[in-house]
Amino acid sequence: MEIRKIKLDRFIYLFFVSVVYIFLITPLVIVLVAAFNSGKYLAFPPEGFSLRWFKHFFQSQPFMDALKVSLKLGILTMICVTILGTTAALYVVRHAQKWKNFLRLIMISPILLPAILTGIALLLYYYIIGIGTKTFFGLLMGHILITLPYAFLNVYSSLYNFNRSLEEVARSLGASQLKTFFRITLPLIKPGVISGAMFAFIVSFDQFPISLLLKGIERTTLPIQLFDYVRWDFDPTAAAVSTVSIAITLGVVLLTEKLVGLDSLRW
């Protein structure tokens, strides 16, 4: 009787997990299939197989400019957020003492609020100080703010149960504090640093509200360009753009697997 109950519980669990996965994956499959549609309109099921919408995407200057902006913005955001998030996590875990919980709350606060509210607040602030949306720096700061919690939380998790005796041994053998960090600390928290950087790039690359509010006239990101495109055109180019975006995101995940292995990213 007990064994039968365990099997029933397992079946129910697997059933609901399967339903969730199907619910999450089905839209992606539809987009991927629609990208190869030979018809003139975005529809499912497709009328036939064709690569012409990918050709249209790569030959479109507005889309190519937007892709370059998104990649540049994502890479710069990833670099800045990785440095800031790692530094902040080190300080909060090892030096904050009684302010630890308060500082941790401040660091993760950008993901507790809707991105649209953060974008509006930044937009008002930029106009108050007189820069508006004229500079790329303002857009970059918005992306850094919204992605910083991801890097911070990943590194924070890596440091929380960190065995500091290894650092003490290195220091006792004559290693400087900086050398100890790069030879001992950084390699041990590398999975957290790399996973934080991965999340920062993906969130920045796909960010919509912040980019919509803070972009300049000539600094349209790929999600914004796609949004403007589907307002007036409804051909499978939109699905092709989405497929390329999914491929870039998947490429980042595979690169992370190559560098550290996804198994090492478990908290």
Secondary structure, DSSP 8 states (H G I E B T S, - for coil): -HHHHHHHHHHHHHHHHHHHHHHHHHHHHHHHHHHTB-SSS--SS-SSB--HHHHHHHH-HHHHHHHHHHHHHHHHHHHHHHHHHHHHHHHHHHT-GGGHHHHHHHHHGGGTS-HHHHHHHHHHHHHHHT-TT--HHHHHHHHHHHHHHHHHHHHHHHHHT--THHHHHHHHTT--HHHHIIIIIHHHHHHHHHHHHHHHHHHHHT--HHHHHH--TT---HHHHHHHHHHH--STHHHHHHHHHHHHHHHHHHHHHHHT-GGGG--
